[in-house]
Amino acid sequence: DEKKLKVEKAKLLADGQTVELTVPDIKPTWCMEVRYELETSAGDTVSSRINNTIHNLAE
């Protein structure tokens, strides 16, 4: 079953390279794809996708 989830919040962390996503309805899954499109500080666009598995989530 394919399900689109809403990102409630995206936060750039202090290292300037890590983005923390808040996704309220996220659950463990065998196959997940995260697509993103970001703008750099120079105004360039960076886009790609990440395919991953979530085995468990911290509480």
GIGI-V277168 format. One record per backbone hydrogen bond with DSSP energy under -1.0 kcal/mol. NH is the residue of the N-H (numbers start at 1). CO is the residue of the C=O. E is the energy in kcal/mol with one decimal. If there is no record, write none. Layout:
# GIGI-V277168
nh->NH co->CO e->E
nh->NH co->CO e->E
This chain:
# GIGI-V277168
nh->8 co->22 e->-2.6
nh->9 co->22 e->-1.2
nh->11 co->20 e->-2.4
nh->13 co->18 e->-3.1
nh->16 co->13 e->-2.3
nh->20 co->11 e->-3.1
nh->22 co->9 e->-2.8
nh->26 co->23 e->-1.7
nh->29 co->54 e->-1.5
nh->32 co->52 e->-2.2
nh->34 co->50 e->-3.0
nh->36 co->48 e->-2.4
nh->38 co->46 e->-3.3
nh->40 co->44 e->-3.1
nh->43 co->40 e->-1.9
nh->46 co->38 e->-2.9
nh->48 co->36 e->-1.7
nh->50 co->34 e->-2.6
nh->52 co->32 e->-2.7
nh->54 co->29 e->-2.2
